[in-house]
Amino acid sequence: MKQIFLSTITDLEEIQTFQPGAWINLVNPSQSESMEVAEHFNIDITDLRAPLDAEESSRIVVEDDYKLIIVDVPILEERNNMTYYVTIPLGIILTEDSIITTCLEKLPLFDQFIHHRLRNFYTFMKSRFVFQILYRNAQLYLSALRTIDRKSEEIESQLHEATKNEELIVLMELEKTIVYFKASLKMNERIVKKLSGSSSLLRKYEEDEDLLEDTMVETQQALEMADIYGNILNSMTQAYASIISNNQNTIMKTLALATIVLSIPTMVFSAYGMNFKDNTIPFNDIPHAFEWVIFAAFAISLSLTFYFIRKRWF
């Protein structure tokens, strides 16, 4: 899919032709769409389609006619019938008079840009647009990490009575997400540092320097949060596995004790009902003997139950 946007004085318009100062947004473009853009802006087709590879690493490529910046962005993905975060590459290509973004999937990152909810955003201000994308991306990482933290707190509330592996699997998936985030954030941090330290890569004005500094702060904060949440999730996963094992042992112990208690009447009734003398049941000549046998069996079971309770085995 190919979309072309151009900022006017008051709005952001979607246009149909390439114009100076336009933003070309490519979402999983076809080969023909990629060839059209590559030929028009004199871009190597390999560089244009590089961000469509989910394993592509973050980097900056400088060519004579364009500059390519690849960063990782967070998106939602369905795994094991649940929604988790993953990261995919986003390519930002700056030509002499336009900016091109290309990605494998539609990104929530661009919603504020497309719906014109971002201040001081203009497609023809290419350098600032890049810095705004990086800043918004860092904010999305922070938002995703807070969502992961809330999810882990929900699971923690179910921790004490857990006996199955479903919650443990969720924790492992969240821990995997944190690992992805940490790797992506470290690469993104290098990109921001490189853009901050080099004046030749992108033209920067005073406001852009402040925006880059804010982006660096947000990225480093996201890295610190990812480290903290990663350690918490790792500890929770180990504790959760132990709790599940302990809870299962408790259930088995309870069942074993219940079996012992119930076996007493079974043994008494079996012994009473299987022993005959002269074709008569023992104590047959004693009034209410059967009731006394039942009472004795259950009295022994109750005594054993109180003993287990006193020992806190139940």
C-alpha positions as CSV (number, residue, x, y, z in Angstrom):
1,M,0.0,0.0,0.0
2,K,1.3,3.4,-0.9
3,Q,0.0,6.7,0.5
4,I,1.3,10.2,-0.3
5,F,0.8,13.1,2.1
6,L,1.6,16.8,1.8
7,S,1.3,19.4,4.5
8,T,-0.5,22.7,3.7
9,I,-0.7,25.8,5.9
10,T,-3.6,24.4,7.9
11,D,-4.0,20.7,7.2
12,L,-2.4,17.4,6.0
13,E,-3.7,16.3,2.6
14,E,-3.5,13.0,0.9
15,I,-2.4,13.4,-2.7
16,Q,-1.9,11.0,-5.7
17,T,1.3,12.2,-7.3
18,F,4.9,12.7,-6.1
19,Q,5.5,16.4,-5.1
20,P,8.4,18.2,-3.4
21,G,8.0,18.2,0.3
22,A,5.7,15.2,0.3
23,W,5.7,12.2,2.7
24,I,5.4,8.8,1.0
25,N,4.2,6.1,3.4
26,L,4.7,2.5,2.1
27,V,3.1,-0.3,4.0
28,N,4.1,-3.7,2.8
29,P,4.5,-2.3,-0.7
30,S,4.3,-4.6,-3.8
31,Q,7.3,-5.0,-6.0
32,S,5.8,-2.6,-8.6
33,E,5.1,0.1,-6.0
34,S,8.7,-0.3,-4.7
35,M,10.1,0.0,-8.2
36,E,8.1,3.1,-8.9
37,V,9.3,4.9,-5.8
38,A,12.9,3.7,-6.2
39,E,13.1,4.8,-9.9
40,H,11.5,8.2,-9.2
41,F,13.8,9.1,-6.3
42,N,16.9,7.2,-7.5
43,I,17.0,4.8,-4.5
44,D,18.5,1.4,-4.5
45,I,15.6,-1.0,-4.5
46,T,17.6,-3.2,-1.9
47,D,17.7,-0.3,0.5
48,L,14.0,0.6,-0.1
49,R,12.9,-3.0,0.7
50,A,15.4,-3.8,3.4
51,P,12.9,-2.7,6.3
52,L,10.4,-5.3,5.0
53,D,12.7,-8.0,6.4
54,A,11.6,-8.6,10.0
55,E,15.2,-9.5,11.0
56,E,16.7,-6.3,9.6
57,S,18.9,-4.5,12.2
58,S,18.8,-0.8,13.0
59,R,21.4,1.3,11.1
60,I,22.1,4.5,9.1
61,V,23.1,4.3,5.4
62,V,24.3,7.5,3.7
63,E,24.3,7.5,-0.2
64,D,24.7,10.3,-2.7
65,D,21.0,10.8,-3.4
66,Y,19.4,9.8,-0.1
67,K,19.9,8.8,3.6
68,L,18.4,5.6,5.0
69,I,17.6,5.3,8.8
70,I,16.2,2.0,10.1
71,V,14.9,1.7,13.6
72,D,12.8,-0.9,15.4
73,V,9.2,0.0,16.4
74,P,6.8,-1.9,18.7
75,I,3.6,-3.5,17.4
76,L,1.0,-5.9,18.7
77,E,1.0,-9.5,17.6
78,E,-1.2,-12.5,18.3
79,R,0.6,-15.5,20.0
80,N,-1.0,-18.4,21.8
81,N,-4.5,-16.8,21.4
82,M,-3.2,-13.7,23.3
83,T,-1.9,-10.3,22.3
84,Y,1.8,-9.5,22.9
85,Y,4.3,-6.9,21.7
86,V,7.0,-7.5,19.2
87,T,9.3,-5.2,17.2
88,I,9.7,-4.8,13.5
89,P,12.0,-2.5,11.4
90,L,10.8,0.9,10.1
91,G,12.8,2.5,7.3
92,I,13.0,6.3,6.9
93,I,14.5,7.5,3.7
94,L,15.3,11.2,3.2
95,T,15.8,12.4,-0.4
96,E,16.5,15.9,-1.5
97,D,12.9,17.0,-1.5
98,S,10.8,14.2,0.1
99,I,10.7,11.7,3.0
100,I,9.7,8.1,2.6
101,T,8.7,5.6,5.3
102,T,8.5,1.9,4.6
103,C,7.4,-0.9,6.9
104,L,6.0,-4.4,6.8
105,E,2.8,-3.5,8.7
106,K,0.6,-0.5,9.4
107,L,2.0,1.3,12.4
108,P,0.1,3.0,15.3
109,L,3.2,5.2,15.4
110,F,1.9,7.3,12.4
111,D,-1.7,7.7,13.6
112,Q,-1.0,11.1,15.3
113,F,0.8,12.3,12.2
114,I,-1.8,11.2,9.7
115,H,-4.7,12.6,11.8
116,H,-2.8,15.8,12.3
117,R,-2.8,15.6,16.1
118,L,0.9,16.5,16.5
119,R,2.1,20.1,16.9
120,N,4.7,21.6,14.5
121,F,4.5,18.7,12.1
122,Y,5.0,19.4,8.4
123,T,6.0,16.9,5.8
124,F,8.4,19.4,4.1
125,M,10.4,19.8,7.4
126,K,12.1,16.4,6.8
127,S,14.7,16.5,9.6
128,R,12.2,17.5,12.2
129,F,9.8,14.9,10.9
130,V,12.5,12.2,11.5
131,F,13.2,13.5,15.0
132,Q,9.4,13.5,15.8
133,I,9.1,9.9,14.6
134,L,12.0,8.8,16.8
135,Y,10.5,10.7,19.8
136,R,7.0,9.2,19.2
137,N,8.6,5.8,18.9
138,A,10.4,6.1,22.3
139,Q,7.0,7.1,23.8
140,L,5.4,4.0,22.3
141,Y,8.0,1.8,24.0
142,L,7.3,3.4,27.3
143,S,3.6,2.9,26.9
144,A,4.1,-0.7,25.9
145,L,6.3,-1.3,28.9
146,R,3.7,0.1,31.2
147,T,1.1,-2.2,29.6
148,I,3.4,-5.2,30.2
149,D,3.8,-4.1,33.8
150,R,0.1,-3.9,34.4
151,K,-0.3,-7.4,32.8
152,S,2.3,-8.9,35.1
153,E,0.5,-7.3,38.1
154,E,-2.7,-9.0,37.0
155,I,-1.0,-12.3,36.8
156,E,0.7,-11.7,40.2
157,S,-2.7,-11.4,41.8
158,Q,-3.5,-15.0,40.7
159,L,-0.2,-16.3,41.9
160,H,-1.1,-17.8,45.3
161,E,-3.7,-20.3,44.0
162,A,-2.1,-21.2,40.7
163,T,-1.9,-24.9,39.8
164,K,-1.8,-24.7,36.0
165,N,0.8,-23.5,33.5
166,E,-1.3,-20.9,31.6
167,E,-0.2,-18.0,33.7
168,L,3.4,-19.2,33.6
169,I,3.3,-19.3,29.8
170,V,2.0,-15.7,29.8
171,L,4.9,-14.6,32.0
172,M,7.4,-16.3,29.7
173,E,5.9,-14.6,26.7
174,L,6.1,-11.2,28.5
175,E,9.7,-11.9,29.4
176,K,10.4,-12.7,25.8
177,T,8.9,-9.4,24.8
178,I,11.1,-7.6,27.2
179,V,14.2,-9.2,25.7
180,Y,13.1,-8.0,22.2
181,F,12.5,-4.5,23.6
182,K,15.9,-4.3,25.2
183,A,17.7,-5.4,22.1
184,S,15.7,-3.0,19.9
185,L,16.1,0.0,22.3
186,K,19.8,-0.4,22.5
187,M,20.0,-0.3,18.7
188,N,17.7,2.7,18.6
189,E,19.8,4.5,21.2
190,R,22.8,4.2,19.0
191,I,20.9,5.7,16.1
192,V,19.7,8.7,18.3
193,K,23.3,9.2,19.6
194,K,24.7,9.1,16.1
195,L,22.1,11.7,14.9
196,S,22.8,13.8,17.9
197,G,26.6,13.8,17.6
198,S,26.8,14.3,13.8
199,S,25.8,17.6,12.2
200,S,26.4,16.2,8.7
201,L,23.7,13.5,8.7
202,L,20.7,15.7,9.2
203,R,20.3,19.5,9.4
204,K,19.3,20.4,12.9
205,Y,18.0,23.6,14.3
206,E,17.8,24.7,17.9
207,E,14.3,23.2,18.5
208,D,15.5,20.0,16.8
209,E,18.4,19.7,19.3
210,D,15.9,19.9,22.2
211,L,13.7,17.3,20.5
212,L,16.7,14.9,20.0
213,E,17.7,15.4,23.6
214,D,14.1,14.5,24.8
215,T,14.2,11.5,22.5
216,M,17.5,10.3,24.0
217,V,16.0,10.8,27.5
218,E,12.9,8.8,26.6
219,T,14.9,6.0,25.0
220,Q,17.2,5.7,28.0
221,Q,14.2,5.7,30.3
222,A,12.6,3.0,28.3
223,L,15.9,0.9,28.5
224,E,16.0,1.3,32.3
225,M,12.3,0.3,32.6
226,A,12.9,-2.7,30.4
227,D,15.9,-3.8,32.6
228,I,13.8,-3.4,35.7
229,Y,10.7,-5.1,34.3
230,G,12.9,-7.9,32.8
231,N,14.4,-8.6,36.2
232,I,11.0,-8.6,37.9
233,L,9.5,-10.9,35.3
234,N,12.4,-13.3,35.6
235,S,12.0,-13.5,39.4
236,M,8.2,-13.9,39.0
237,T,8.7,-16.7,36.5
238,Q,11.0,-18.6,38.8
239,A,8.8,-18.0,41.9
240,Y,5.6,-18.9,39.9
241,A,7.1,-22.2,38.8
242,S,7.9,-23.0,42.4
243,I,4.5,-21.9,43.7
244,I,2.7,-24.1,41.0
245,S,4.8,-27.1,42.2
246,N,4.1,-26.4,45.8
247,N,0.4,-26.0,45.2
248,Q,0.3,-29.2,43.3
249,N,2.2,-30.9,46.2
250,T,-0.4,-29.5,48.6
251,I,-3.2,-30.9,46.6
252,M,-1.5,-34.3,46.4
253,K,-0.9,-34.2,50.2
254,T,-4.6,-33.4,50.9
255,L,-5.8,-36.2,48.6
256,A,-3.4,-38.6,50.3
257,L,-4.6,-37.6,53.8
258,A,-8.2,-37.9,52.7
259,T,-7.5,-41.3,51.3
260,I,-6.0,-42.4,54.7
261,V,-9.0,-41.1,56.6
262,L,-11.5,-42.8,54.3
263,S,-9.6,-46.0,54.3
264,I,-10.3,-46.6,58.1
265,P,-14.1,-47.2,57.6
266,T,-13.3,-49.3,54.5
267,M,-11.0,-51.5,56.5
268,V,-13.4,-51.9,59.4
269,F,-16.4,-52.6,57.2
270,S,-14.4,-55.1,55.1
271,A,-13.2,-57.0,58.2
272,Y,-16.7,-56.9,59.7
273,G,-18.5,-58.0,56.6
274,M,-16.1,-60.7,55.4
275,N,-15.7,-62.7,58.6
276,F,-18.5,-65.2,59.4
277,K,-18.8,-67.9,62.1
278,D,-21.4,-70.6,61.6
279,N,-22.9,-68.4,58.8
280,T,-23.5,-65.5,61.2
281,I,-21.9,-62.0,61.3
282,P,-19.8,-61.3,64.4
283,F,-21.7,-59.6,67.2
284,N,-24.9,-60.7,65.6
285,D,-26.3,-61.5,69.0
286,I,-25.5,-58.1,70.4
287,P,-28.3,-55.5,70.0
288,H,-27.3,-52.5,67.7
289,A,-23.9,-54.1,67.0
290,F,-23.9,-52.8,63.4
291,E,-24.5,-49.2,64.6
292,W,-21.7,-49.6,67.1
293,V,-19.3,-50.8,64.4
294,I,-20.2,-47.8,62.2
295,F,-19.7,-45.4,65.1
296,A,-16.3,-46.9,66.0
297,A,-15.1,-46.7,62.3
298,F,-16.1,-43.0,62.0
299,A,-14.8,-42.2,65.5
300,I,-11.4,-43.5,64.4
301,S,-11.6,-41.5,61.2
302,L,-12.6,-38.3,63.0
303,S,-9.8,-38.8,65.6
304,L,-7.3,-39.2,62.8
305,T,-8.7,-36.1,61.0
306,F,-8.3,-34.0,64.2
307,Y,-4.8,-35.3,64.5
308,F,-3.9,-34.2,61.0
309,I,-5.5,-30.8,61.6
310,R,-3.6,-30.3,64.8
311,K,-0.4,-31.1,63.0
312,R,-1.5,-28.7,60.3
313,W,-1.2,-31.3,57.6
314,F,-4.6,-30.4,56.2
